[in-house]
Amino acid sequence: EIGVRLVGSEMCIRDRAQSFWLSPSTPSTNSTAPRATTMCLAWTMMKFTTMTTTLKMTKTDSDALHEHLKSVCLFFADYAANLLACGATSMRTQRNVARMAAKWNVSAQMIILPNTVDMCVWDADREHSYKQTVSVPHKPISFAINTKLSNLSWLVVENSLPSFDDARKAYQKILDTTRPVNKWLVMILVMFANASFCRLFGGDFQSMGIVALATLVGYYLKIIMLDAHADMRIVFICCSFVSAVIGTAGYVFGIGSTPELALGASVLYLIPGIPYINSVSDMIDNHHLCAFARFVNAVILTVCIAIGLTGGFLIMNIRLF
């Protein structure tokens, strides 16, 4: 029979017949010492091994959790940036990310700036986190990608994509396989839509023809300049100028009875309606910084349209006032 006592990190043992305690560091001065020393060493080694194993398991679990948070954060940041680039509002982007975060039992906090997205993801206990900042890519507005990315968040919630890896693969597939609408088809549809606006405002059929031609040529120029990666403001000025020059045909050649409507409707296809709408939406949802930035960008493009239109007036010597 022995007695056991833990002193700090050292295990001490004594025989019931002895009046003193023995530890691995106690000199062997009697017959009990070797046996007590051996038991102390065995107990200490067992305790050290248990603590080491526990620390290793804790470190491994922590590393795995951190890698998971890192993957989720990178996914959320890239998802939000591409959703914003495709024309989504800040409110929709936040709701989609929050929806998926709740499903994966993490907390996502996001700061949306005009050109960047700052994403921070926490675990459920808020003991581990990962942060990532990404730039919003410059892409043409795509309602197809916008809709599919929003639908992706609902597929995650409804367990149609049960795991994070499934969601990430589906997201990458959307970006890789969704092709933009045929730009030549869009050009034809815009031409008819703009001519219809002219008729809606009271223009005659001759003015509708002028508007259709001005839109067709201006939009074709827009496609060429965008493919050449020209600055958007320069594109708007040039397209507005060309369309305005063609739109003055009613005045120059005396075609139709509503030449002013033909001239005014010839540049309507350039109006940046989506930035204006998104700026109002962001303002209502208290994203004032993004709202102001989008509004300013829309105003700049509108000023570029006015510059091109004024240049067309001056070249063709049109005096409306």
Secondary structure as UniProt FT lines:
FT   STRAND          2..7
FT   TURN            8..9
FT   STRAND          10..15
FT   TURN            16..17
FT   TURN            24..25
FT   HELIX           32..85
FT   TURN            86..87
FT   HELIX           90..103
FT   TURN            104..105
FT   STRAND          107..112
FT   STRAND          116..122
FT   TURN            124..125
FT   STRAND          129..135
FT   HELIX           143..157
FT   TURN            158..159
FT   HELIX           164..177
FT   HELIX           183..200
FT   TURN            201..202
FT   HELIX           205..227
FT   TURN            228..229
FT   HELIX           232..247
FT   HELIX           249..252
FT   HELIX           259..265
FT   TURN            266..267
FT   HELIX           268..270
FT   HELIX           273..284
FT   TURN            285..286
FT   HELIX           288..315
FT   TURN            316..317
//
